[in-house]
C-alpha cells in the first residue's frame, strides 16, 4: 500500500546546512493533469546545493525551500493528460524542483527519461557534471582525435567527467591537481597526463605533451591557477571558466590578449539547460547515456545516506578531501 506522507528536507533560513536543514513530513504528492509523480531513487549532494542552502548561489531560492539540483526517480503515477510516459520509467528531474524529498509531482515535459540499463544512482549524477563536461568539450573549440585539452581541479566531479568523456572520444587531457596521491588515480580513469600545479607548470606541460598545441583550457579554480593554464594555451586558444574554487578572480595579463589573442568564455550549466531546446539537450544527453550504459562514465560514490541522516550527510559532503560523491538513496516503496 502506498505511503500517505513523504519525508522532505527543508530549510527555512539560509545558513550552515547542518544547522538549518530540517526533515518534514508532507502529504504524498498528487499529479496535476500534465504531471507525473516520481518516487526518488537517488540525489547527490553537490557544492552548489550547499551554496544554495547558505544563500551564496545565484538565483537564491525563496525560503522555505527544498534543496537538491540533481536526482533520479521512477515514474509511479500519471496525470490524466500524460500519454507519452510509462509507469516504471527512470527519469532525471529538473534542477529547479528540489530533489531532496521522497517523491514529487512534476510536469511530464520537464523529465528526461533514462535508458533502463543505467543504474539509478549513476543517473542521478548525470545532469550537472557530465553535462557540463560534454558542453565544455563541444561548445567552444572544435576538437579532433588526438587534440589536447588542459584543466585544473581535474579530480573534481566535472574534471573526472571531462577525463572520461575525452578519453572515450579520443581527445588527450592534461590534468592539473594539487595532491600527488591523485596522479595514479586519474591516470587509471583515462587521464593522459597528470601534473601537480605549480610555478613550473608550463615547462612540465610542454615536456609531457611534446610541445603539442593546446587550444582549450578548462578552469574551475580561478586566480593564479587559471593564469598558469592560460600560459599553457596556444595562440588564439580559449579558456572556459565554470568554477571559482579559489574564490579569486581571473588575472589576465595584457600580453596574453595582445600577443596570444586568447579568448575567455564561461558556462553555468543550469542557464545553458534552461535556454537549450529539447533537441539540444538530448544531443548532449544521448551520448552521455550511451557512455554510461557501457560503463565508460561512472561517478564514484564515497557514501550513501538516508534522508533522515541529512545533517551527517551535508557535513560529510562539505569535507575538503573525499574519494567520491555523497548521495542520498531512497527506499523503494
N, C-alpha and C positions, 0 to 999 in steps of 0.2 A: 504494500500500500504506500502511496506517495506521502512524503512528509508534508505537514501543514505549514511549516516555517522553514526559513533558511537562516544560516549564520552569515553575517556581513561585517567586514572590517570598516570602521568609520572613524574619521577624525573631525571634530567639531571646532578645533582651533589649530592654527599652524604652530609647529614646534618640533622638538625632538621626537622622531617617530615612535620610539619605545615608550615615551611618556604620554603621547596624545592619542595613540590608536586604542580604540575600544571595539569589542566584538558585540554586536547587537543581534537580536532575533527579529526578523521581519517576516511578513506573510509570504507564502510561496507565490512567485510571480504568475500573473495571468496574461497570456498574449493578446494583443490587440489584433484587429483583422489582418494587418500586414506584418505581424510579428511572429516570432517563434520563441519558445522557451529553450534555453540552452543550460544544461547541467554541467557545471565546470568540472574539468578534469585536472588542470594544472595552470598555475600562474607564477611566473618568475618575479623576483624582486630585483628590479633594475635600479641603477643610480638615479635615474630620472624619477622613479617612484618615490624614493626617499627625499629627493629635492622638492618634489611637489608637496609632500606632507610638511616639509619645513617651510614652504611658501617661497622657495627660491627658484621655481621653474617657470618659464614663460607660459602665459595663458593660465595664470593662477585660478584654480577652481574655487567656486564659492563653497563655503562650508555651511553645514556638514557635507562631507564628500567621501566617496569610496575610492581608495587608491587602486592602482593597477592599470598600466598602459597596455599590458600584453597578457594573453591567455588563450587556452583552447577548451572546448567542451563538446558535448554530444547533444544534438538536437533531440528534444524529448516531446515537444508539443508544437502543433502547427496552428496558426491563426486561420480563420475561415477563408481568407483570400490567398493563402500561400499554397501554391501548387507545384513549384519547381524544386522544392527541397523535400527530403525524405527523413523520417524519424530514424535516428541512429547514425546520421552523418556526423563526422568530425569536422568542427569548424573553428577558425580563428576569429576572435572577437575584435570589434573596433576599439581604437585606442582611447576614445573619449567616454567610455562606458563606466570604467571602474570594475576591474576583474576580480578583486579580492572578495568574492562572495560565492556562495554555493550554487546559485542559479540566477538567471536573469532573463527578462523579456527584452528582445532586441529585434529591430527591423530585419526582416529576412534579406533585404537588399544590401545590408551592411556586413553580412558574413562572408568570409572566404572559406569555401569548402575544401578540405584537405584530403588527399588520397588516403584510403583506409590503411595502406601498408605503413604509414608513418606513425610512429609512437606518439601518443597524445602529449607526453612531456616534451618531446622534441618539437612537436607542432606549436606548443605554447611559446616557444622561443624563436620562432622564425620571422616574426613581423618587424622586429626592430634591428637587431644586429645583422643577421644575414641579408635582410632587405637593404640596410644601409651599405653593407659591403658590396652587394650587387650594383647598387647605384654608383658607388664610388668608382667601381671598375668599368662602368659603362656610360656614365653621364658627362665625362669631362675630356678624356683623351681617348682617341681610337687606338686601342691596343691590339697587337698581333702576337701570335705564338712566339715565345722567346723574349718578348719585351719585358723590361724590368719596371717594378714599382717599389717605392720605399715608403715605410710607415713607421711612426713611433707608437708607443703603447701597444706593441704588437701582441702582448699577452692579454689584452682586454677582450671582451666578448666580440666586439666588432673586428678587432685585429685578428683574432683567431679565425673568424669567418672569412676575412679577406684572404688569409693564407690558404684556407681550404678551397675557396672558390677559385682563386687564382691558379692554384695547383691543378685543379680539375680542368681549367680552361687552357693550360699550357703557358701561363704567364709566370715570370720569375719574381720572387719577392726578397727585398732586403728588409729585415725586421729588427727594429731598434728597441731594446729593452733596458731596464736598469739593474736587473739581477742575473748573476751568472747561472744560477740554477735553472733558469728558463731556457737556456740555449739548446740543450739536448731535447727538451720537451717540445719546443716549437719546431725544431728540425724534424722531429718524429711526426708532427702534424702536417709537414709538407713545406715548411719554410726553407727556401734555398740558402739564404744567408741570414744568420742571427748575430747581431753585434751589440755590445754594451755601449750605451750613449756616453759621449764624452767629447773633449775638445779635438781629438784626432779622428772624428767620425768620417770626415770627407776622405781622408787618405785611406782609411780602412775600407770604406765602401769601394773606392776606386780599385784597390788591390783585390778585393773579394770578387768584383764583377768584371775584372779585366778591363776596366775603363769604359764599360758599356754605357751608352747614354740612358739616363733615367728621366722620363718626361712627366711622370706622375708621382707626386708625393701626397701622403695622407696624414693629416695632422690632428691628433686628438689631445695634444698637450699644451701647445702654445709656448710663449716665452722663448728661452734660449734653445730648447729642444727643437722648436719649429724652425728657428734660424739655422740650426745645423742641418735640418732637412733641406731647406732652401739652397744651401751651399752645395748640396749633393745633386741638385737638379741640373739637367742640361738646359742650354739656351732655349727660351720660349716654353719651358716646362710649366706645369701647373701644380700649385699646392692647394689641396682641398681641405678645409678645416671643418671638422664635425664634432670637436670636443675641446675642452679647455681645462684639463685636469690640473695643470699648474696654477690656474687662476691668474695667469699672466698674459698680457696682450701680445699680439704679433709685433715683432720688431723687424721692419723691412728696410734694410739699408737702401739708399737711393741707387747705388750701383747695381743692385740686383734688378731694379726696374729699368734703369737706363741701358746698362750694358748686357744684361742677360734677358731682358724683356720677359721676366716671369709673370705668370698670371695667378691671381688669387681668387679662389671661389669658396663657397661654404654650402653646407647642406644640413637641414633639420628634417629628418625622415618623416616626422608626423606632418609637417607642412607639405612636403612633396606628395605624400599619400593623399592628403585632402584635396590637392589640386590635380592629381592624376586621374585620367579616365579609367574606367574598368579595364579596358584593353591594355592600357599602360601598366596598370597594377599587375595584371595576370602575365604580362610579358616578362615581368621580374619574378613573380611567384612560381610560374611553371617550371623554369629551370632549377629554381631552388628546391621545389618539391621533388623533381627528378633526382637531384643530387642527394637529398635527404633520404629518399626511398632506397637509394643504392648504398647508403651508409657513408657517403662521401662528405656529408655536412652534419657534424654531430657537436652539440654543445655539452661540455662536461658539467655535471651536477655534483656539487660538494655535499649538499644535504637537503633533504625534503622535510618540510614541517606541515603539520595540520594548521588550519586557520586559527584554531583556538590557541596555538603557540605563537601568535603574531609578534608578541614582544620579543621573544627569544630569536625569532626569525629575522626581524629587522636589525637587531643588534648584531647578529652573525653577518648579515649582508653588508653592514657598514664597516666591517674589518678591512684593513688595507690589503692584506695578503691572503688570498684564498686560492684554492685549486679548481674552482668551478662555481657555477651559479647556485644561489639559494632559491628554492622554489617552494610554493605551496602545492600540495597534492590533495585532491578532494576525493572523498569516498564515493563509490558508485551506489546510488540509491535504488 
